Amino acid sequence: MRVRKADSSLLAPAGETLDVTAYWRRRENEGDVVITALPKVKTRTDKGEA
């Protein structure tokens, strides 16, 4: 299935990072897309080093 974005371009099959708007909520309610949270990105912290 191909899903169009609000600007008429196609949503990437693997998904994209987009702002959740009323447009995407409607697509989700119709079963066209699944909205998920972004995976947490681990950041390196240098604890204990002075």
PASEBA-1860 file (N, C-alpha, C; in nm, 3 decimals):
! residues 50
1> MRVRKADS> 0.084/-0.116/0.000/0.000/0.000/0.000/0.090/0.124/0.000 ~ 0.054/0.222/-0.077/0.124/0.349/-0.077/0.036/0.453/-0.010 ~ 0.096/0.531/0.077/0.023/0.633/0.151/0.080/0.769/0.115 ~ -0.007/0.861/0.083/0.037/0.996/0.048/0.042/1.083/0.173 ~ 0.144/1.168/0.177/0.155/1.267/0.284/0.064/1.385/0.249 ~ 0.047/1.475/0.341/-0.041/1.591/0.320/0.003/1.676/0.201 ~ 0.134/1.673/0.169/0.184/1.751/0.055/0.177/1.673/-0.077 ~ 0.113/1.559/-0.078/0.091/1.472/-0.194/0.210/1.385/-0.231
9> SLLAPAGE> 0.324/1.397/-0.162/0.435/1.305/-0.187/0.405/1.173/-0.115 ~ 0.478/1.068/-0.152/0.453/0.937/-0.094/0.533/0.916/0.034 ~ 0.470/0.853/0.131/0.536/0.815/0.254/0.632/0.701/0.222 ~ 0.753/0.705/0.277/0.850/0.598/0.255/0.796/0.467/0.312 ~ 0.809/0.356/0.239/0.758/0.227/0.288/0.816/0.187/0.424 ~ 0.940/0.225/0.451/1.004/0.190/0.578/0.963/0.284/0.690 ~ 0.893/0.392/0.657/0.850/0.490/0.756/0.936/0.614/0.753 ~ 0.887/0.717/0.816/0.956/0.845/0.822/0.927/0.912/0.955
17> TLDVTAYW> 1.012/1.004/0.992/0.988/1.087/1.110/0.909/1.209/1.065 ~ 0.788/1.220/1.115/0.699/1.331/1.077/0.629/1.383/1.202 ~ 0.583/1.506/1.194/0.501/1.561/1.301/0.364/1.493/1.297 ~ 0.312/1.459/1.415/0.180/1.398/1.422/0.077/1.510/1.418 ~ -0.001/1.512/1.312/-0.104/1.613/1.293/-0.239/1.544/1.280 ~ -0.343/1.623/1.267/-0.476/1.567/1.247/-0.480/1.481/1.121 ~ -0.404/1.520/1.020/-0.397/1.440/0.895/-0.350/1.298/0.926 ~ -0.242/1.285/1.005/-0.188/1.152/1.035/-0.277/1.075/1.131
25> RRRENEGD> -0.344/1.145/1.220/-0.439/1.076/1.308/-0.554/1.016/1.227 ~ -0.600/1.088/1.125/-0.705/1.033/1.037/-0.654/0.910/0.963 ~ -0.531/0.917/0.911/-0.472/0.802/0.841/-0.460/0.683/0.935 ~ -0.422/0.710/1.061/-0.411/0.604/1.160/-0.548/0.542/1.189 ~ -0.650/0.625/1.207/-0.785/0.576/1.235/-0.841/0.493/1.120 ~ -0.799/0.523/0.997/-0.843/0.447/0.881/-0.760/0.321/0.858 ~ -0.655/0.302/0.939/-0.572/0.183/0.927/-0.464/0.192/0.820 ~ -0.440/0.312/0.768/-0.341/0.330/0.663/-0.199/0.335/0.716
33> VVITALPK> -0.180/0.385/0.837/-0.047/0.398/0.897/-0.053/0.355/1.044 ~ 0.064/0.329/1.099/0.078/0.301/1.242/0.174/0.406/1.296 ~ 0.129/0.482/1.394/0.213/0.584/1.454/0.282/0.523/1.574 ~ 0.415/0.534/1.575/0.494/0.479/1.685/0.585/0.587/1.742 ~ 0.632/0.564/1.862/0.728/0.656/1.924/0.865/0.630/1.863 ~ 0.947/0.733/1.861/1.083/0.717/1.813/1.162/0.633/1.913 ~ 1.251/0.548/1.863/1.335/0.472/1.957/1.429/0.566/2.030 ~ 1.455/0.535/2.155/1.545/0.619/2.234/1.687/0.600/2.182
41> VKTRTDKG> 1.757/0.710/2.170/1.895/0.707/2.124/1.985/0.716/2.247 ~ 2.073/0.619/2.261/2.164/0.621/2.375/2.276/0.720/2.346 ~ 2.303/0.801/2.446/2.414/0.895/2.433/2.524/0.852/2.526 ~ 2.644/0.873/2.484/2.759/0.833/2.565/2.788/0.941/2.667 ~ 2.799/0.900/2.791/2.836/0.994/2.897/2.966/0.945/2.959 ~ 3.055/1.034/2.980/3.185/1.002/3.039/3.182/1.031/3.188 ~ 3.121/0.946/3.263/3.113/0.964/3.409/3.244/0.920/3.472 ~ 3.285/0.993/3.571/3.403/0.956/3.646/3.532/1.012/3.590
49> EA> 3.526/1.073/3.474/3.646/1.133/3.418/3.651/1.279/3.456 ~ 3.768/1.325/3.499/3.783/1.465/3.541/3.848/1.549/3.436
END
